[in-house]
Amino acid sequence: MFTWKPIYAEIAKKLPEFEDHNEVLVSLLAEWHEQGLKVSSVVDKDASDAEVPMDEIDPFTFFANFNRGVSDDNRRAILEAIKGEWELLSDLPKDFDGLPLMSAQNSWFMPYKKLREPDHVKELWQFYLHCLQLQSADELDTNQFDSCCALRRVAPVSLTMGMFWIRPELWISVDKKNREYAASLGVTRSVKTGSDYLKWLEEVREKTDKSTCEFSLQSHLNSLEEILQPDKKDPMPPTSQSNRNYWLLAPGRGAVYWDNWFADGIGAVGWNEMGDLLEYDSKEAMAEYIPKVYEDTGPVHVAHMLWEFAREMKPGDVVFAKRGLHKICGWGIVAGDYQYDESLDPDYSVRKIDWKESTEKTMPTGGQLPLKTITRMTAKTSFLHQMVQWYGEIPGLESVDPAPKPPPPDPPPPIHDPYVKSDALADLFMAPEQLESCVELLRRKKNVVLQGAPGTGKTYVAKRLAYLLMGQKDDSRVQMVQFHQSLTYEDFVQGYKPSGDGGFKLENGSFHNFVDAALAKPTLPFVFIIDEINRGNMSKVFGELMMLIEPDKRSSDYAIPLSYCSDLEATFYVPPNVHLIGTMNTADRSLSMVDYALRRRFAFVELDPGFESPVFSDVLKSADASEELVSDVRSRMKLLNEMIAADESNLGRGYRIGHSFFCPTDGQPADSEWMQQIITFEIKPLLKEYYCDDPSQLSTALDVLNGSDG
């Protein structure tokens, strides 16, 4: 047994040679694919969803090529090709006993390039090298483990599989079969972090004297025995696939009853005032009675749900339990007919359900479950396919098309030219390094505030940053609002508005609608720009968003009901593809300090006046300005801004005057008369406001502004 171990060890020690040029591994896979070997695809997808050749690969994904759901002969053929290419000394394995396998359709440890973080592959290589160097399991860097599990397409199950492939003497994978075997020994710890895994591993070793490989083999033999004896696994009479239904059921609001349901082997619906549902001989009879006990409920809708639970759900049907609109708690098989249990307080309509799995899963970004308490999901092929991907074998779902037919394609989107750094720098008065820093902050922090003195082009820069982040000038994914003191949470997020018929209706605000649009296109970045962000009462306007916009809260795991929503199942969250850019005028005396709680959620970037930028000179010269005039403007404004910045007791850097005052518009020629108008009617009034209580300083500032003409 375990004749695969020598050649696996040789491959594991060879792979580090390709860390810095892993494109060689991709080339080998492409070559073997051409030869007919059953290796995984090396076709990647870029930001536009176009197919492109893969140009990088992590070591675990390479290992998965011969550790996935293909035949042993195919695995042996791949290993034979590797042995020949690298002149390995070990014999080809005679068995693959105890090896946990990835799905043949889902064996990458990385997402497509369009969703892949820049350091995704690098992080996996670093962790791989770390695992190779360990002398004992106690030396595992749990921070590295957690960092890898935070990457898309990597989880404790897949990562520990990879660790077992390369160091089987140290690790046991936490795949479903091993977890079930461990649970039979009394080890039921959930593994979500590296620390969890080390504790789970220690507990398993305390419960068995088997080696890691023997443990893995035994777990797979146990699983095979269950498959060969289905009546032990599924005691109720079998239901034909054509008659089996699949249901989605809510264990109360927020799945508050889930733990009890799972422990007691039941599922239930409320509406206890209806009594025994079998006493009603039709949906219509239910609908007629419902308003007598539930005045504010849609009787037809509720009657349909209750009728389905009592009359149409059958033993052998599959039930998925849900938590809110974004999570599945687990699944089970209906094990008995409907009962009205008067022993419960309050009385409930119940069914016996043989719950098989309680692992919580989160719907993919943009995916939302039905709001109803009970929903028939039999025809929802995409949903059922997702359940198979998560939970594996579910009765009857072998009939589900593994590749559900996609909906009709949307009309082709408008074609936008690429927008790159040179496009942004062509009309921005800032250094390339600062521009790159702003974009990186926006990607990492999600939320950025551009702050600066009047005329530093904050709003103008915000739009260019949005285009650069998106890689194209697509205004359909950019929205701008301006905050003011009258703006409310109801305008921005959600609130009741007059309905036009004398009543009120719940309407979503501008940001809520923007988030809905972003959820529909989860792979594309969206940018929401808030001009003059410090002019609004931010704690009041943002409400729950104070938590939801935090970069580490950008998933449905943190979805919560909004203030005005009466249904706790209808939750809201801000997805990771939504970015916020605020602008803030640092010279506005009328505004209070930015809320510290909000300040923690944004990165702040100060924009300086750009008079010295080469772009400033180019802009003026394109409007027929002479070299002398450009130099004159620069000289005067440099001296004036130095004076303002030095006056820290009254003004300071935040009150310097920006370049935007001197940007010609509408084809206006940039001559001496133009400059004098700006000085007289725009700059001087601003200085008078700055120095309204200090005539002496005002006189000095005006002398500096007037220069030799003073």
C-alpha positions as CSV (number, residue, x, y, z in Angstrom):
1,M,0.0,0.0,0.0
2,F,0.9,3.7,-0.4
3,T,3.2,3.0,-3.3
4,W,2.5,6.6,-4.5
5,K,4.5,8.1,-1.7
6,P,8.1,7.9,-3.2
7,I,7.3,9.6,-6.5
8,Y,5.0,12.2,-4.8
9,A,8.0,13.1,-2.5
10,E,10.3,13.4,-5.5
11,I,7.9,15.7,-7.3
12,A,7.4,17.8,-4.2
13,K,11.1,18.4,-3.8
14,K,11.5,19.2,-7.6
15,L,8.8,21.8,-7.8
16,P,10.6,24.6,-5.9
17,E,12.9,24.9,-9.0
18,F,9.9,26.4,-10.8
19,E,8.9,29.0,-8.3
20,D,10.3,32.0,-10.3
21,H,9.5,30.6,-13.7
22,N,6.3,28.5,-13.2
23,E,5.2,29.3,-16.7
24,V,7.4,26.3,-17.6
25,L,4.9,24.1,-15.7
26,V,2.1,25.6,-17.6
27,S,3.9,24.8,-20.9
28,L,4.3,21.2,-19.8
29,L,0.6,20.9,-19.0
30,A,-0.3,22.4,-22.4
31,E,2.0,19.9,-24.1
32,W,0.6,17.0,-22.2
33,H,-2.9,18.1,-23.0
34,E,-2.0,18.1,-26.7
35,Q,-0.8,14.5,-26.2
36,G,-4.2,13.5,-24.9
37,L,-3.3,13.3,-21.1
38,K,-6.2,14.1,-18.8
39,V,-4.6,17.2,-17.2
40,S,-6.7,20.2,-16.1
41,S,-7.3,23.2,-18.4
42,V,-4.6,25.8,-18.9
43,V,-7.0,28.3,-20.4
44,D,-7.4,31.4,-18.3
45,K,-9.9,34.4,-18.6
46,D,-8.9,38.1,-18.5
47,A,-10.8,41.1,-17.2
48,S,-13.0,41.2,-20.3
49,D,-13.9,37.5,-19.8
50,A,-12.0,36.6,-22.9
51,E,-10.1,33.3,-22.9
52,V,-6.3,33.7,-22.7
53,P,-3.4,31.3,-22.2
54,M,-2.5,30.7,-18.5
55,D,0.8,32.4,-17.6
56,E,1.3,31.3,-14.0
57,I,0.4,28.4,-11.8
58,D,0.8,27.5,-8.1
59,P,2.3,24.2,-7.0
60,F,-0.9,22.8,-5.4
61,T,-2.8,23.3,-8.7
62,F,0.0,21.4,-10.4
63,F,-0.2,18.6,-7.9
64,A,-4.0,18.5,-8.4
65,N,-3.6,17.3,-12.0
66,F,-2.9,13.8,-10.7
67,N,-5.1,14.1,-7.6
68,R,-8.5,14.7,-9.0
69,G,-11.5,12.7,-10.2
70,V,-9.9,10.8,-13.1
71,S,-9.1,7.1,-13.4
72,D,-6.0,5.6,-11.8
73,D,-4.7,4.8,-15.3
74,N,-5.0,8.5,-16.3
75,R,-3.2,9.5,-13.1
76,R,-0.4,7.0,-13.8
77,A,-0.1,8.3,-17.3
78,I,0.4,11.9,-16.0
79,L,3.0,10.7,-13.5
80,E,4.8,8.7,-16.2
81,A,5.1,12.0,-18.2
82,I,6.4,13.9,-15.2
83,K,8.9,11.0,-14.4
84,G,10.2,11.1,-18.0
85,E,10.5,14.9,-18.2
86,W,12.3,15.3,-14.9
87,E,14.2,11.9,-14.9
88,L,12.7,10.9,-11.6
89,L,14.0,7.7,-10.0
90,S,10.9,6.4,-8.2
91,D,8.7,3.7,-9.7
92,L,5.2,4.5,-10.8
93,P,2.7,3.8,-8.1
94,K,0.7,0.5,-8.1
95,D,-2.0,2.1,-5.9
96,F,-3.4,5.5,-4.9
97,D,-4.7,4.3,-1.5
98,G,-5.9,7.0,0.9
99,L,-5.4,9.9,-1.4
100,P,-8.1,12.6,-1.1
101,L,-9.1,13.9,-4.5
102,M,-10.3,17.2,-5.9
103,S,-13.3,17.5,-8.3
104,A,-12.3,16.9,-11.9
105,Q,-14.2,20.1,-12.9
106,N,-12.9,22.2,-10.0
107,S,-9.3,21.4,-9.3
108,W,-7.6,24.8,-9.5
109,F,-6.4,26.5,-6.3
110,M,-6.8,29.9,-8.0
111,P,-9.6,31.7,-9.7
112,Y,-9.5,33.1,-13.3
113,K,-7.0,35.9,-13.8
114,K,-9.9,38.4,-14.0
115,L,-10.6,37.7,-10.2
116,R,-7.0,36.7,-9.1
117,E,-5.2,39.0,-6.7
118,P,-1.7,40.0,-7.9
119,D,0.1,37.9,-5.1
120,H,-2.3,34.9,-5.2
121,V,0.1,32.5,-6.8
122,K,3.1,33.9,-4.9
123,E,1.4,33.4,-1.6
124,L,0.7,29.7,-2.4
125,W,4.3,29.2,-3.5
126,Q,5.5,30.7,-0.2
127,F,3.2,28.4,1.8
128,Y,4.3,25.4,-0.2
129,L,8.0,26.0,0.5
130,H,7.1,26.6,4.2
131,C,5.4,23.2,4.4
132,L,8.3,21.4,2.7
133,Q,10.8,22.7,5.3
134,L,8.8,21.8,8.4
135,Q,10.1,19.2,10.8
136,S,6.9,18.7,12.7
137,A,3.3,19.8,12.5
138,D,3.7,22.2,15.5
139,E,6.0,24.4,13.3
140,L,3.1,25.3,11.0
141,D,2.7,29.0,10.5
142,T,-1.0,29.4,11.1
143,N,-1.0,33.0,9.9
144,Q,0.3,31.8,6.5
145,F,-2.4,29.1,6.5
146,D,-5.1,31.6,7.2
147,S,-3.8,34.0,4.6
148,C,-3.9,31.3,1.9
149,C,-7.5,30.3,3.0
150,A,-8.5,34.0,2.5
151,L,-7.7,33.7,-1.2
152,R,-10.4,32.9,-3.7
153,R,-10.7,29.2,-4.5
154,V,-8.7,28.1,-1.4
155,A,-10.2,26.7,1.8
156,P,-9.1,24.5,4.7
157,V,-10.4,21.4,2.8
158,S,-8.4,22.0,-0.4
159,L,-5.3,23.4,1.3
160,T,-5.0,20.5,3.7
161,M,-5.4,18.1,0.8
162,G,-2.4,19.8,-0.9
163,M,-0.5,19.6,2.4
164,F,-1.2,15.9,2.6
165,W,-0.1,15.3,-1.1
166,I,3.4,16.8,-0.5
167,R,4.0,15.8,3.2
168,P,1.7,12.8,4.0
169,E,3.7,11.9,7.1
170,L,2.7,15.2,8.7
171,W,-0.8,16.0,7.7
172,I,-4.4,14.7,7.4
173,S,-6.7,16.5,5.1
174,V,-10.0,17.8,6.4
175,D,-12.1,16.6,3.5
176,K,-15.6,15.3,4.2
177,K,-14.6,11.6,4.4
178,N,-11.9,12.3,6.9
179,R,-14.1,14.6,9.0
180,E,-16.8,12.0,9.1
181,Y,-14.3,9.3,10.3
182,A,-12.9,11.7,12.8
183,A,-16.4,12.5,14.1
184,S,-17.0,8.8,14.6
185,L,-14.1,8.8,16.9
186,G,-15.4,11.8,18.8
187,V,-13.5,14.6,17.1
188,T,-16.1,17.1,16.0
189,R,-14.2,20.3,16.0
190,S,-14.9,22.7,13.1
191,V,-11.9,23.7,11.1
192,K,-11.9,27.3,9.8
193,T,-8.4,28.5,10.7
194,G,-4.9,27.2,11.0
195,S,-5.2,27.1,14.8
196,D,-8.4,25.0,14.4
197,Y,-6.6,22.6,12.1
198,L,-3.7,22.0,14.5
199,K,-6.1,21.3,17.3
200,W,-8.2,19.0,15.1
201,L,-5.1,17.2,14.0
202,E,-3.9,16.7,17.6
203,E,-7.3,15.4,18.7
204,V,-7.4,12.9,15.8
205,R,-4.0,11.6,16.7
206,E,-5.0,11.2,20.3
207,K,-8.0,9.0,19.2
208,T,-6.2,6.6,16.8
209,D,-2.9,4.7,16.5
210,K,-3.1,4.7,12.7
211,S,-0.6,6.6,10.6
212,T,-1.8,9.6,8.7
213,C,-2.0,7.5,5.5
214,E,-3.8,4.6,7.2
215,F,-6.3,7.1,8.7
216,S,-7.0,8.6,5.3
217,L,-7.4,5.1,3.7
218,Q,-9.8,4.0,6.5
219,S,-12.0,7.0,6.1
220,H,-12.3,6.3,2.4
221,L,-13.1,2.7,3.0
222,N,-15.8,3.7,5.5
223,S,-17.3,6.0,3.0
224,L,-17.3,3.3,0.3
225,E,-19.1,0.9,2.7
226,E,-21.9,3.5,3.2
227,I,-22.3,3.9,-0.5
228,L,-22.6,0.1,-1.0
229,Q,-25.3,0.0,1.8
230,P,-27.6,2.9,0.9
231,D,-30.4,1.6,3.1
232,K,-28.2,2.5,6.2
233,K,-27.8,6.0,4.8
234,D,-31.3,6.6,3.6
235,P,-33.8,4.5,5.6
236,M,-37.0,5.9,4.0
237,P,-38.5,4.3,0.9
238,P,-36.8,5.5,-2.2
239,T,-38.5,8.2,-4.3
240,S,-38.1,8.1,-8.1
241,Q,-36.1,11.0,-9.5
242,S,-39.1,12.2,-11.5
243,N,-41.2,12.6,-8.3
244,R,-38.5,13.9,-5.9
245,N,-38.8,17.6,-5.1
246,Y,-36.2,19.9,-3.6
247,W,-37.2,22.6,-1.1
248,L,-35.7,25.6,0.6
249,L,-36.9,26.1,4.2
250,A,-36.1,28.9,6.7
251,P,-35.6,27.7,10.3
252,G,-37.2,31.0,11.6
253,R,-35.9,34.5,11.1
254,G,-32.1,34.4,11.0
255,A,-32.2,30.5,11.2
256,V,-32.7,30.9,15.0
257,Y,-34.1,27.3,15.2
258,W,-31.5,25.6,13.1
259,D,-29.5,24.1,15.9
260,N,-32.6,22.6,17.5
261,W,-33.9,21.3,14.1
262,F,-30.6,19.6,13.4
263,A,-30.4,18.0,16.8
264,D,-34.1,16.9,16.9
265,G,-34.2,15.8,13.2
266,I,-37.2,18.0,12.3
267,G,-38.3,20.9,10.1
268,A,-41.2,23.2,10.9
269,V,-43.3,26.1,9.8
270,G,-44.9,28.6,12.2
271,W,-48.4,30.1,11.5
272,N,-49.4,28.1,14.6
273,E,-52.8,29.9,14.9
274,M,-53.8,28.0,11.8
275,G,-53.9,24.7,13.8
276,D,-53.6,21.3,12.1
277,L,-53.1,22.1,8.4
278,L,-54.6,18.8,7.3
279,E,-58.0,20.0,8.5
280,Y,-58.1,22.3,5.4
281,D,-59.2,20.5,2.3
282,S,-57.9,23.2,-0.2
283,K,-55.6,26.2,-0.5
284,E,-58.7,28.3,-0.9
285,A,-60.0,27.2,2.5
286,M,-56.7,28.1,4.1
287,A,-56.6,31.5,2.3
288,E,-60.2,32.2,3.6
289,Y,-59.2,31.6,7.2
290,I,-55.8,33.3,7.3
291,P,-57.1,36.9,7.5
292,K,-59.0,36.0,10.7
293,V,-55.8,35.3,12.6
294,Y,-53.1,37.2,10.6
295,E,-54.6,40.5,9.5
296,D,-51.6,42.0,7.7
297,T,-50.6,38.9,5.7
298,G,-51.2,38.1,2.0
299,P,-53.6,35.1,2.4
300,V,-53.0,33.5,-1.0
301,H,-49.2,33.6,-0.7
302,V,-49.2,32.1,2.8
303,A,-51.8,29.5,1.9
304,H,-49.7,28.3,-1.0
305,M,-46.6,27.8,1.3
306,L,-48.6,26.0,4.0
307,W,-50.3,23.7,1.5
308,E,-46.9,22.8,0.0
309,F,-45.4,22.0,3.4
310,A,-48.4,19.9,4.6
311,R,-49.6,18.2,1.3
312,E,-46.9,18.3,-1.4
313,M,-43.7,17.8,0.5
314,K,-43.1,14.0,0.6
315,P,-40.7,11.5,2.3
316,G,-37.6,11.2,0.2
317,D,-37.7,14.9,-0.9
318,V,-34.5,16.9,-0.2
319,V,-34.7,20.0,2.0
320,F,-32.0,22.8,2.2
321,A,-32.2,25.0,5.3
322,K,-31.4,28.7,4.8
323,R,-30.2,31.6,6.9
324,G,-31.4,34.9,5.6
325,L,-31.0,35.6,1.9
326,H,-27.4,34.6,1.4
327,K,-26.6,31.5,3.4
328,I,-27.4,27.7,3.3
329,C,-27.2,26.0,6.8
330,G,-27.2,22.4,5.5
331,W,-29.4,19.8,3.9
332,G,-31.4,16.7,4.8
333,I,-34.0,14.2,3.5
334,V,-37.7,14.3,4.5
335,A,-38.2,11.2,6.6
336,G,-41.9,11.3,7.5
337,D,-45.3,12.7,6.8
338,Y,-46.7,16.0,8.0
339,Q,-47.6,16.2,11.7
340,Y,-49.2,18.8,13.9
341,D,-47.2,18.6,17.2
342,E,-49.3,19.8,20.1
343,S,-46.4,19.0,22.5
344,L,-44.4,22.0,21.3
345,D,-44.9,25.4,22.8
346,P,-46.3,27.0,20.7
347,D,-47.8,24.3,18.6
348,Y,-46.0,23.7,15.3
349,S,-46.5,22.0,12.0
350,V,-43.5,19.7,11.7
351,R,-41.9,17.0,9.6
352,K,-39.2,14.5,10.4
353,I,-36.1,15.4,8.5
354,D,-32.9,13.3,8.4
355,W,-30.4,16.1,8.3
356,K,-27.2,15.0,6.6
357,E,-25.0,18.1,6.6
358,S,-24.7,21.2,8.8
359,T,-21.8,23.0,7.1
360,E,-22.8,26.6,6.4
361,K,-22.2,28.0,2.9
362,T,-22.5,31.5,1.6
363,M,-24.1,32.2,-1.8
364,P,-21.7,33.6,-4.4
365,T,-21.6,37.4,-4.7
366,G,-24.7,38.6,-6.4
367,G,-26.6,35.4,-5.5
368,Q,-29.7,35.9,-3.4
369,L,-32.1,33.3,-2.1
370,P,-35.9,33.6,-2.2
371,L,-37.5,35.6,0.7
372,K,-40.3,33.1,1.3
373,T,-40.3,30.7,4.3
374,I,-40.6,27.7,2.0
375,T,-39.8,27.6,-1.7
376,R,-39.9,24.7,-4.1
377,M,-36.5,24.7,-5.9
378,T,-36.9,21.6,-8.1
379,A,-36.7,23.6,-11.3
380,K,-33.9,25.8,-10.1
381,T,-31.1,24.0,-11.9
382,S,-28.4,26.5,-11.2
383,F,-29.2,26.5,-7.5
384,L,-29.2,22.6,-7.4
385,H,-25.9,22.6,-9.3
386,Q,-24.4,24.9,-6.7
387,M,-25.6,22.6,-3.9
388,V,-23.8,19.6,-5.6
389,Q,-20.6,21.6,-5.8
390,W,-20.8,22.4,-2.1
391,Y,-22.1,19.2,-0.6
392,G,-21.3,16.5,-3.0
393,E,-23.6,13.5,-3.3
394,I,-27.3,14.5,-2.8
395,P,-30.0,12.0,-3.8
396,G,-31.3,12.4,-7.3
397,L,-29.0,15.3,-8.3
398,E,-27.0,13.2,-10.6
399,S,-29.8,14.1,-13.0
400,V,-29.0,17.8,-12.8
401,D,-27.1,19.1,-15.8
402,P,-23.6,19.8,-14.6
403,A,-23.4,22.7,-16.9
404,P,-26.9,24.4,-16.6
405,K,-27.9,26.3,-19.7
406,P,-27.1,30.0,-19.2
407,P,-29.8,32.6,-19.5
408,P,-30.1,34.4,-22.8
409,P,-27.1,36.7,-23.2
410,D,-27.5,40.3,-22.4
411,P,-27.2,42.8,-25.3
412,P,-23.5,43.4,-25.9
413,P,-22.1,46.2,-23.7
414,P,-20.9,49.4,-25.2
415,I,-17.3,49.3,-26.3
416,H,-15.0,51.4,-24.2
417,D,-11.5,52.2,-25.1
418,P,-8.9,51.1,-22.5
419,Y,-8.0,53.8,-19.9
420,V,-4.5,53.5,-18.7
421,K,-2.1,55.5,-16.5
422,S,-0.9,57.6,-19.3
423,D,-4.4,58.7,-20.1
424,A,-5.0,59.9,-16.6
425,L,-1.6,61.7,-16.3
426,A,-2.3,63.5,-19.6
427,D,-4.7,65.9,-17.8
428,L,-3.8,65.5,-14.1
429,F,-1.4,67.9,-12.2
430,M,0.0,65.2,-10.0
431,A,3.1,62.9,-10.0
432,P,2.9,59.4,-11.4
433,E,3.9,57.9,-8.1
434,Q,1.0,59.6,-6.3
435,L,-1.4,58.5,-8.9
436,E,-0.3,54.9,-8.6
437,S,-0.5,55.1,-4.8
438,C,-4.1,56.4,-5.0
439,V,-5.2,53.5,-7.2
440,E,-3.4,50.9,-4.9
441,L,-5.1,52.4,-1.9
442,L,-8.5,52.3,-3.6
443,R,-8.0,48.6,-4.5
444,R,-6.8,47.7,-0.9
445,K,-8.8,50.0,1.3
446,K,-11.8,50.2,-0.9
447,N,-12.5,53.7,0.4
448,V,-10.4,56.9,-0.2
449,V,-10.9,60.6,0.6
450,L,-9.1,63.1,-1.5
451,Q,-8.6,66.2,0.6
452,G,-7.0,69.5,-0.2
453,A,-7.3,73.3,-0.6
454,P,-9.7,75.0,-2.9
455,G,-8.8,74.5,-6.6
456,T,-6.7,71.4,-6.3
457,G,-9.0,69.5,-8.7
458,K,-10.3,66.9,-6.2
459,T,-13.5,66.0,-8.1
460,Y,-11.6,66.0,-11.4
461,V,-9.0,63.6,-9.9
462,A,-11.7,61.4,-8.4
463,K,-13.3,60.7,-11.9
464,R,-9.9,59.9,-13.4
465,L,-9.1,57.5,-10.5
466,A,-12.4,55.7,-11.1
467,Y,-11.6,55.3,-14.8
468,L,-8.1,54.0,-14.1
469,L,-9.4,51.5,-11.5
470,M,-11.9,50.2,-14.0
471,G,-9.4,50.2,-16.9
472,Q,-11.9,52.0,-19.1
473,K,-14.0,55.2,-19.2
474,D,-17.3,53.6,-18.4
475,D,-19.7,56.1,-16.7
476,S,-22.3,53.5,-16.3
477,R,-20.3,52.1,-13.3
478,V,-19.5,55.5,-11.8
479,Q,-22.0,57.6,-9.8
480,M,-21.5,61.0,-8.1
481,V,-23.5,62.6,-5.4
482,Q,-22.8,65.8,-3.4
483,F,-23.3,65.7,0.4
484,H,-25.0,68.7,2.1
485,Q,-26.5,69.4,5.4
486,S,-30.0,68.4,4.3
487,L,-29.1,65.0,3.0
488,T,-30.5,62.1,5.0
489,Y,-30.2,58.3,5.4
490,E,-33.5,58.1,3.6
491,D,-32.1,59.8,0.6
492,F,-28.8,57.9,0.6
493,V,-29.7,54.3,1.7
494,Q,-33.4,53.6,2.2
495,G,-36.5,55.2,3.6
496,Y,-40.2,55.8,3.2
497,K,-41.3,58.3,0.6
498,P,-44.8,59.7,-0.4
499,S,-46.5,57.1,-2.7
500,G,-48.6,59.7,-4.5
501,D,-51.9,58.2,-3.3
502,G,-51.8,59.7,0.2
503,G,-49.6,57.0,1.7
504,F,-45.9,56.1,1.9
505,K,-43.8,53.4,0.3
506,L,-40.3,52.1,1.1
507,E,-37.8,53.2,-1.6
508,N,-34.1,52.6,-1.9
509,G,-31.7,55.5,-1.9
510,S,-29.0,56.4,-4.4
511,F,-26.3,54.2,-2.8
512,H,-28.6,51.2,-2.3
513,N,-29.5,51.3,-6.0
514,F,-25.8,51.6,-6.9
515,V,-24.9,48.6,-4.8
516,D,-27.7,46.6,-6.5
517,A,-26.2,47.4,-9.9
518,A,-22.8,46.3,-8.7
519,L,-24.1,43.0,-7.3
520,A,-25.4,42.2,-10.8
521,K,-21.8,42.4,-12.2
522,P,-19.6,41.1,-9.4
523,T,-16.4,40.8,-11.5
524,L,-16.4,44.5,-12.5
525,P,-15.3,47.4,-10.2
526,F,-17.9,50.1,-9.5
527,V,-17.0,53.5,-8.1
528,F,-19.3,55.8,-6.0
529,I,-18.0,59.4,-5.7
530,I,-19.1,61.6,-2.8
531,D,-18.3,65.2,-3.4
532,E,-17.9,67.4,-0.3
533,I,-18.2,64.3,1.9
534,N,-17.6,66.3,5.1
535,R,-20.6,68.6,4.4
536,G,-23.1,65.9,5.5
537,N,-23.9,64.6,8.9
538,M,-22.0,61.4,8.1
539,S,-23.0,59.2,11.0
540,K,-26.6,60.0,10.3
541,V,-26.4,59.6,6.5
542,F,-24.4,56.4,6.6
543,G,-26.2,54.5,9.3
544,E,-25.4,50.8,9.1
545,L,-22.9,51.5,6.3
546,M,-20.4,52.6,8.9
547,M,-19.8,48.9,9.4
548,L,-20.7,47.6,6.0
549,I,-18.2,49.7,4.0
550,E,-15.2,48.4,6.0
551,P,-12.9,46.5,3.6
552,D,-13.0,43.3,5.7
553,K,-16.8,43.3,6.0
554,R,-17.4,43.3,2.2
555,S,-19.3,40.0,1.9
556,S,-22.7,38.5,2.5
557,D,-21.3,37.1,5.8
558,Y,-22.0,40.5,7.2
559,A,-25.4,41.1,5.6
560,I,-27.8,42.8,8.0
561,P,-31.4,44.1,7.8
562,L,-31.6,47.8,7.2
563,S,-33.3,50.3,9.6
564,Y,-36.6,50.6,7.8
565,C,-36.9,47.0,6.6
566,S,-39.6,45.1,8.7
567,D,-38.5,41.7,7.4
568,L,-35.3,40.5,9.0
569,E,-34.7,38.1,6.1
570,A,-34.2,41.0,3.7
571,T,-30.6,41.8,4.4
572,F,-28.1,44.2,2.8
573,Y,-24.3,44.2,2.3
574,V,-21.8,46.1,0.3
575,P,-19.9,43.8,-2.1
576,P,-16.1,44.0,-2.6
577,N,-16.4,45.4,-6.1
578,V,-17.9,48.7,-4.8
579,H,-15.3,51.4,-4.1
580,L,-15.9,54.8,-2.6
581,I,-14.1,58.1,-3.3
582,G,-14.9,61.1,-1.2
583,T,-13.6,64.7,-1.7
584,M,-13.1,67.2,1.1
585,N,-12.2,70.9,1.1
586,T,-9.8,71.4,3.9
587,A,-10.3,75.2,3.9
588,D,-14.0,75.3,4.7
589,R,-14.3,76.8,8.2
590,S,-18.0,76.1,8.4
591,L,-17.5,72.3,8.6
592,S,-16.8,70.2,11.7
593,M,-14.1,67.6,12.0
594,V,-14.7,64.4,10.2
595,D,-16.3,61.7,12.3
596,Y,-13.4,59.6,13.7
597,A,-15.3,56.4,13.1
598,L,-15.7,57.2,9.5
599,R,-12.1,58.5,9.3
600,R,-10.9,55.0,10.3
601,R,-12.7,53.5,7.3
602,F,-11.1,55.7,4.7
603,A,-7.6,56.3,3.5
604,F,-6.9,60.0,3.2
605,V,-4.8,61.5,0.4
606,E,-3.8,65.2,0.3
607,L,-3.7,66.9,-3.1
608,D,-1.3,69.7,-3.4
609,P,-1.5,72.7,-5.8
610,G,-0.1,71.6,-9.1
611,F,1.5,74.9,-10.4
612,E,4.9,73.2,-10.8
613,S,3.5,70.3,-12.8
614,P,4.6,70.1,-16.5
615,V,0.9,69.5,-17.3
616,F,0.0,72.9,-15.9
617,S,2.4,74.6,-18.3
618,D,1.1,72.5,-21.2
619,V,-2.5,73.4,-20.4
620,L,-1.8,77.2,-20.3
621,K,0.4,77.0,-23.4
622,S,-2.4,75.2,-25.3
623,A,-4.5,78.3,-24.5
624,D,-1.8,80.6,-26.1
625,A,-0.1,81.5,-22.8
626,S,3.4,82.8,-23.2
627,E,6.4,81.4,-21.2
628,E,6.6,84.7,-19.3
629,L,2.9,84.4,-18.2
630,V,3.3,80.8,-17.1
631,S,6.4,81.8,-15.1
632,D,4.6,84.8,-13.6
633,V,1.6,82.7,-12.4
634,R,3.9,80.1,-10.9
635,S,6.1,82.7,-9.2
636,R,3.2,84.6,-7.6
637,M,1.3,81.5,-6.5
638,K,4.4,79.8,-5.1
639,L,5.2,82.8,-2.8
640,L,1.5,83.2,-1.8
641,N,1.1,79.5,-0.9
642,E,4.4,79.5,1.0
643,M,3.0,82.5,3.1
644,I,-0.3,80.7,3.7
645,A,1.3,77.4,4.7
646,A,3.7,79.2,7.1
647,D,0.8,80.9,8.9
648,E,0.0,77.8,11.0
649,S,-1.8,79.7,13.7
650,N,-4.6,80.9,11.4
651,L,-4.3,79.0,8.1
652,G,-1.7,76.4,7.2
653,R,-1.2,74.0,4.3
654,G,-4.9,73.2,4.0
655,Y,-5.7,76.7,2.9
656,R,-3.2,77.0,0.0
657,I,-4.8,78.0,-3.3
658,G,-5.0,75.4,-6.1
659,H,-4.2,75.4,-9.8
660,S,-7.8,75.0,-11.0
661,F,-8.3,78.7,-10.7
662,F,-5.9,79.1,-13.6
663,C,-7.2,76.4,-16.0
664,P,-8.7,78.2,-19.0
665,T,-12.2,77.1,-20.1
666,D,-14.3,77.4,-23.3
667,G,-11.4,78.3,-25.5
668,Q,-10.6,81.4,-23.5
669,P,-7.1,82.8,-24.4
670,A,-4.6,82.7,-21.5
671,D,-3.2,86.3,-21.6
672,S,-2.4,89.0,-19.1
673,E,-6.0,90.3,-19.1
674,W,-7.3,86.8,-18.3
675,M,-4.8,86.4,-15.5
676,Q,-5.7,89.8,-14.0
677,Q,-9.4,88.9,-14.0
678,I,-8.7,85.7,-12.0
679,I,-6.5,87.6,-9.5
680,T,-9.1,90.4,-9.0
681,F,-12.4,88.5,-9.0
682,E,-11.4,85.0,-7.7
683,I,-8.2,85.0,-5.7
684,K,-8.5,88.4,-3.9
685,P,-12.0,87.7,-2.5
686,L,-10.7,84.4,-1.2
687,L,-7.8,86.1,0.5
688,K,-10.1,88.6,2.1
689,E,-12.2,85.8,3.5
690,Y,-9.0,84.1,4.8
691,Y,-7.7,87.3,6.5
692,C,-11.0,88.9,7.4
693,D,-9.8,89.5,11.0
694,D,-6.2,90.5,10.1
695,P,-5.9,93.6,7.8
696,S,-2.1,93.6,8.1
697,Q,-1.7,90.0,6.9
698,L,-4.2,90.6,4.1
699,S,-2.2,93.6,2.9
700,T,0.9,91.5,2.8
701,A,-0.8,88.6,0.9
702,L,-2.2,91.1,-1.7
703,D,1.2,92.5,-2.2
704,V,2.6,89.0,-2.8
705,L,-0.3,88.2,-5.2
706,N,0.2,91.4,-7.2
707,G,3.9,90.8,-7.5
708,S,5.8,93.5,-9.3
709,D,2.5,95.2,-10.1
710,G,1.6,95.8,-6.4
